[in-house]
């Protein structure tokens, strides 16, 4: 059975974990698929690129975007995004 986690946050938004610790934990849990979905930023992916060796599974680039829908603030998860500088 494969285990995945597609909704995690790092210290780049409201999480408390560093990118390094997040990757190490995902690897320790033997996740097959992992995504960092920080709020309104993909800055963690700069570090993920350099620390990729810490996690043996697949990484799906993601982000959690805040927006307003009918006057209410909602958050939308986006996956498979192309992260460019």
Secondary structure, 3 states (H helix, E strand, C coil): CCCEEEEECCCCCCCCCCHHHHHHHHHHCCCCEEEECCECCCCHHHHHHHHHHHCCCEECCEEEEEEEECCEEEEEEEECCCCCC
